[in-house]
Each structure stands twice: as structure tokens, then as C-alpha cells.
Amino acid sequence: MAILKLEDDTILTDINHIAQELTALNIQLNRWTLGDNPELHRLLAEDSLNDDEKEQVLKALDVYFNKLQQTAGYQSRDLIVLHPGVPNLDELMVKFDQIHTHADDEVRYVIDGEAIFGFVRPDGSQVELTVQKEEYINVPAGTEHWFHLTPARRIKAVRYFISAEGWVPLYTNKEIRVHRAVA
């Protein structure tokens, strides 16, 4: 269940209210089911996955990738697996925990765990959205945002790319003003 925290500390959990708050940013937020594939669920229960296991997970979810290829021109996907045992996790996350934009959409399908996207709205206000298991988010190109893990510090998410070069962060040097969302 997505959780949106406004700058005045208001918390929204109703998907329709969240969508209304994010309308000005054209952010897409949907629920995509993982289905009942036992092998997929076994893999998702593991902390770490090797490359072969990641590919098994991606193939099990390719129905979504195929749809994005046909409707929006996505060319590739990968699986990001972050957890407290990942070496240099804090250093890895630093580059995303600053307000930035991308030349392409940032698209993620969270398949386990959770994370937080923060956004600067057109009026300058800021919000933080906690995305959780079975939630798909598309952050349009040029949207000022940041990304960090919740205190659980674990997420598995499929990332979809039109081109990987479009995901290079372009920092805006704005300050994050909202308090960390609580998941």
C-alpha cells in the first residue's frame, strides 16, 4: 500500500487521493500482481540473488515488460536487489538521495521490500511517496525527485529502460525539506 507524506505531515494511503496529489507531476502509480508462481516467490524470499536467479525473476515477470515494450518503447530491464548485506550500500545510495532529474522516465516495479521517492511539485512543495511490494511507478523525465530506502533497507525492483543513458542523475542542487517518511 503506497503512503504519501505531504510537507505539512499529512499522510495519505488511499490510492485515489495519492493519485490526485501527484496529478501535476504526471506520475503513474499502479498495482501489478506477482501472481502465484511458487518459484518466483521462493526467489523473492532470498536476500541475495545471483545473475541466473535474477534472470529467472525477470522472465517470470516479462508479461509486464512485453506490455511496456509494445505500448511505450521500453528496450531493456534489470533487477536491482538491495539489502543491508550489500557492500557499500550507503555509498551506492548517496547519488540518488539528492534532488535530481533524468532525461528518460524512471520506471520501477517493486517486487519485494519498499523504498521512498520524494518529489518537488510544480508549486515548489515537496512530498515523499513510499512504494511497496506489487507497486509500479513511472516518474516522467525531467521530474525533480530523490530516492532512498526505508529503515528496513531492502528492496527488489525491476527497472525498465528506454535507454540506460537516460537514467544519469542531473542534480538540481535544491534542498530536501520534508522529513523522512515512516513506512
C-alpha positions in Angstrom: 0.0 0.0 0.0 1.5 3.3 -1.1 1.9 6.0 1.5 2.2 9.7 0.6 3.6 12.2 3.1 2.9 15.9 2.4 5.1 18.7 3.6 2.6 19.5 6.4 3.0 15.9 7.7 -0.4 14.8 6.3 -0.3 11.1 5.5 -2.4 9.7 2.6 -2.9 6.0 2.0 -5.9 5.9 -0.4 -4.5 5.3 -3.9 -7.1 7.8 -5.4 -6.1 10.6 -3.0 -2.4 9.9 -3.7 -3.0 9.9 -7.5 -4.8 13.3 -7.1 -1.9 14.8 -5.2 0.6 13.5 -7.8 -1.5 14.6 -10.9 0.5 17.7 -11.6 3.6 15.6 -11.9 2.1 13.0 -14.3 3.4 10.2 -12.1 1.8 6.8 -12.8 1.3 4.6 -9.8 -0.3 1.2 -10.2 -0.6 -2.2 -8.5 0.8 -5.1 -10.5 0.3 -8.6 -9.1 3.1 -11.0 -8.8 0.8 -14.0 -9.3 1.2 -17.3 -7.6 4.4 -18.8 -9.3 6.0 -20.7 -6.4 9.5 -20.5 -7.8 9.2 -16.7 -8.1 8.1 -16.4 -4.5 10.9 -18.7 -3.4 13.4 -16.4 -5.1 11.9 -13.3 -3.7 12.2 -14.6 -0.2 16.0 -14.8 -0.6 18.2 -11.8 0.5 20.6 -12.1 -2.4 20.2 -13.4 -6.0 22.9 -14.4 -8.4 22.6 -13.4 -12.1 20.8 -16.6 -13.1 18.3 -16.2 -10.4 17.7 -12.5 -11.3 17.1 -13.6 -14.9 14.6 -16.2 -13.7 12.7 -13.5 -11.8 12.7 -11.1 -14.8 11.4 -13.8 -17.1 8.7 -14.7 -14.7 7.5 -11.1 -14.9 8.1 -10.5 -18.6 4.3 -10.1 -19.2 4.8 -6.5 -17.9 8.0 -5.9 -19.8 6.3 -7.1 -23.1 3.4 -4.7 -22.5 5.8 -1.8 -21.8 7.8 -2.6 -25.0 4.7 -2.6 -27.1 3.0 0.5 -25.6 5.9 2.8 -24.6 9.0 1.6 -26.4 11.0 0.2 -23.5 14.1 -1.7 -24.6 15.6 -3.3 -21.6 15.1 -4.2 -17.9 17.1 -5.3 -15.0 16.6 -6.3 -11.4 18.0 -4.3 -8.5 18.4 -6.1 -5.2 19.4 -4.0 -2.2 19.6 -5.2 1.4 21.8 -4.5 4.4 24.4 -7.1 3.3 25.2 -5.3 0.1 28.8 -4.0 0.3 29.0 -0.1 0.3 25.1 0.2 0.3 25.3 3.7 1.9 27.8 4.9 -0.7 25.7 3.4 -3.5 22.6 5.2 -2.3 24.1 8.7 -1.8 23.9 9.6 -5.5 20.1 9.1 -5.5 19.4 10.8 -2.2 19.7 14.3 -3.7 17.2 16.1 -5.8 17.8 15.3 -9.4 16.1 14.7 -12.8 16.7 12.3 -15.6 16.4 12.6 -19.4 14.2 9.5 -19.5 11.4 8.3 -17.3 12.4 6.4 -14.2 10.3 3.3 -14.1 10.3 0.7 -11.3 8.2 -2.2 -10.3 8.7 -3.1 -6.7 8.5 -6.8 -6.2 9.7 -7.1 -2.6 10.5 -4.6 0.1 10.0 -0.9 -0.1 11.6 2.5 -0.8 10.8 6.2 -0.9 10.6 8.6 -3.8 10.5 12.2 -3.0 9.2 14.8 -5.4 9.3 18.6 -5.9 5.9 19.6 -7.2 5.4 22.5 -9.7 4.4 24.9 -6.8 7.7 24.1 -5.1 6.2 22.0 -2.3 7.7 18.5 -1.6 6.2 15.1 -0.9 7.5 11.7 -0.2 5.9 8.5 -1.6 6.7 5.1 0.0 6.3 2.5 -2.7 5.9 -1.1 -1.6 5.6 -4.7 -3.0 3.5 -5.0 -6.1 3.6 -1.3 -6.9 4.7 0.1 -10.2 5.8 3.7 -10.5 6.7 5.8 -13.6 8.4 9.1 -12.8 8.4 11.2 -16.0 11.6 12.5 -17.5 12.5 15.9 -16.1 10.7 15.4 -12.8 12.6 16.7 -9.8 12.9 13.8 -7.3 15.1 11.8 -5.0 15.1 8.2 -3.8 16.1 6.4 -0.6 15.5 3.2 1.2 13.2 2.9 4.2 14.7 1.9 7.6 14.2 -1.8 6.5 16.9 -1.1 3.9 15.7 -3.7 1.5 14.1 -3.7 -1.9 13.9 -5.8 -5.1 12.7 -3.8 -8.0 12.5 -4.3 -11.8 13.8 -1.2 -13.6 12.6 -0.6 -17.1 14.7 1.4 -19.6 14.2 3.2 -22.9 18.0 3.8 -22.7 20.2 3.4 -19.7 21.9 6.7 -20.5 18.7 8.5 -19.8 19.0 7.5 -16.1 22.1 9.5 -15.4 21.2 11.8 -12.5 21.2 15.6 -13.3 21.4 17.3 -9.9 19.3 20.5 -9.3 21.1 21.5 -6.0 17.8 22.1 -4.3 17.4 21.1 -0.6 15.1 18.4 0.6 12.7 19.9 3.1 10.3 17.1 4.0 11.1 14.8 6.9 11.7 11.2 6.2 8.5 9.3 5.6 7.8 6.5 8.0 6.8 3.2 6.4 
